[in-house]
Amino acid sequence: MTQALRLGIDIGGTNTAYGLVNESGVIVAQGSISSRGHESPEAFVRALYQQMKEALPSSSFENITSIGVGAPNGNYYTGNIEFAPNLEWKGIIPLASLLQTQFSIPVRVSNDANAAAMGEMMYGVAKGMRDFIMVTLGTGVGSGFVANGELIYGHDGFAGELGHVIAVRDGRLCGCGRKGCLEAYTSATGIVATANEMIHANTSPSILANVAITDSKQLFEAAQKGDALAISIFDYTGKILGQTLADAVAITSPEAIILFGGLARAGHFILDPIKFYFEENVLIIYKSKVKILTSQLAESDAAILGAAAL
Amino acid sequence: MTQALRLGIDIGGTNTAYGLVNESGVIVAQGSISSRGHESPEAFVRALYQQMKEALPSSSFENITSIGVGAPNGNYYTGNIEFAPNLEWKGIIPLASLLQTQFSIPVRVSNDANAAAMGEMMYGVAKGMRDFIMVTLGTGVGSGFVANGELIYGHDGFAGELGHVIAVRDGRLCGCGRKGCLEAYTSATGIVATANEMIHANTSPSILANVAITDSKQLFEAAQKGDALAISIFDYTGKILGQTLADAVAITSPEAIILFGGLARAGHFILDPIKFYFEENVLIIYKSKVKILTSQLAESDAAILGAAAL
C-alpha cells in the first residue's frame, strides 16, 4: 500500500529546498534548486517541477497529496508572494496558483519563518509551547509569532515581519528601502556590513585587519581564536538583536525565542550577547523568564517540515 | 425575576471605576473611587466594597454573579497585579484573591488595556474584527493585542505592554526605571513633559509661552486657537506614537489600531500626525491598509464592559 506524501517547499533568498514528508513526519526524499537566475516565477516553477520529476522516484512523485510552501512575504490567505525584498521577483507573484497549475495538487503558501515556526512547534524545541517567537536569521530576517497555540497571520496574512522592525532609528539602509531595520544588522549581509565597518574603524591588532569579510563563518573562526574584534562584532550584533527582542517580548510575552539560521550557528559568541542585552533591556516583569534557544533541527528540515504541515 | 449582574472594575493609576452590567451588556449602575491614598491593597478592597454596598441598591448587590477586573499589570492566569509602575502598591498584589475573600464571588483579573480591548471587540468599533490593537493612552500607556479573534495573554499573562516598547533609544526616563519607553512620551504625563520641554526651548510667539502645562487639555485648547507650538507638541507626540505603531504592526498585522483615553480626545491634532508618521514609517506591505480609529465608547464604559466580560 502506498503512503500519502506531502511536499514541503522552502523558498529562501538564495536557495529553494524541498522535501517529501510521510505521514510520520519523516523527510523521505529531498533536494534543492537555486532561487535565483530564473527569468520569471513561471520559469522557476517549471524548473522546480522538472528537477523534482527527474530526481524523485515516480512512485513518490505520484503520491504527493498536498504542497506547502514557506516563502518570503508568502501570504497564507491569498497564496501570493507580495513585494519580497530578498527575491528577484518583484510585485505580487501568485505562487500558489502557479504551483497548483503545474502540479494539479492543493497548495498552501506562508511566510517562510511561519513555516519554520510550525516545524519547531511540531518537531523541534517548541514542542508543547503555546507562546513563542521563531526568528530566522538568513539572507533576510524573518519571524513567526505563535500565541495561544496558533500562528499569528494577521488580518491580511502578513504578520511576523520582525526583521522590519526599526532596530536603529535612522540607521543603516535596508533592502526594503527604509532605514535601521533589524534585518539590516542581523541578516547574513547585515553582520558582514557591520564587520567591514568595524574592521575599517579598528586600530587594535586583529587577525581580521585588512580582511574583506564575506561570510559570518570568517568571524566565527576568528572569534574561536580569541580575536577581540570578531568578538566585539558579535557583541554589537547581539546587542541590536537583544534590544529588539526585548521590545517584541513586551508585545506577546512568549515562553521562548527560538533562533534559527546562519547567525545562530555562531553559538555562544552570538547567544551570550543576545541574552545579556535582552535581559539588560527587557521590562522587569519579563526578566529571567524568557528562554532564548537555538533550533535543534537540521537547517533545511524545520522549514520543509513546517511547510509540509501547512 | 431578578437578573444576574456582572461587576466590572477598571483600576487606573488615578481612579477606579466600577459598574454593574446586565445580561444585555448594559451598565445599570456605576461609581468610582480613588485608586490612591489607601494604606494597603486590603484597605482599598475594603473601601471599594463599603462604597459599593452604600451606593448600590442591595437587590443589585446581591445579584452579582461574577467580578472582572482590568488593572495595570493585571495577570489573567494568576489573578495578581505584579510590579505595576503606576500604582502605589508595589510588588505582587493578590487582587483576585483579596476580592474573592471580600465578595465571595468568582473573580477574573486582567490587564486594564486587555479589558478595554474586550470591550471594543464586543461593543465598540472592533466589533467583528479578529485582528486589532487596542492602545490606551491614560496615566500610563497600555495595549491589548487581539489576533485570530483572541486576546494575546502570553505564556505568563503579561503580553501587551506596548507602553514599554522603547520608542526612543536612551530617551526620557520612564516610571518603569528604563529609558525611552513609549509611555514616557504618550501618557498623560508624557505629553505634559514634552510640552514643558518644548515651551522652554521655544523662541517664537505662542499663547503657551511661560505657561506651566499640567494637562493635555491646555494644549488642545491652544491648538484649537491655531497655536503653532501646541500643534507641534501634538506633532512630535504623534510622530513617536506613529513610529512605534508602525513597528507593532509588523508583528501582528492588524486590521485596525484603536486609540482610547486622554490623548485620543485631542482629535485630529493628534490623529493626523499619528497617521502621517505611521504611513511614513510602516513597511510597504502594510501601507494604507491599517485603520487608525478612536474608541467611540464613553471613557469608562469600554473598560467596565470589557472587565465584566472577562
Interface residues (C-beta under 8 A of the other chain):
Chain A: N73 E82 F83 M129 R130 D131 F132 S143 F145 A147 N148 E150 I152 Y153 G154 H155 D156 G157 F158 A159 G160 E161 L162 H164 V165 I166 V168 R169 C176 G177 R178 Q243 A246 D247 A248 A250 I251 T252 S253 P254 E255 N281 L283 I284 I285 Y286 K289
Chain B: N73 E82 F83 M129 R130 D131 F132 S143 F145 A147 N148 E150 I152 Y153 G154 H155 D156 G157 F158 A159 G160 E161 L162 H164 V165 I166 V168 R169 C176 G177 R178 Q243 A246 D247 A248 A250 I251 T252 S253 P254 E255 N281 L283 I284 I285 Y286 K289
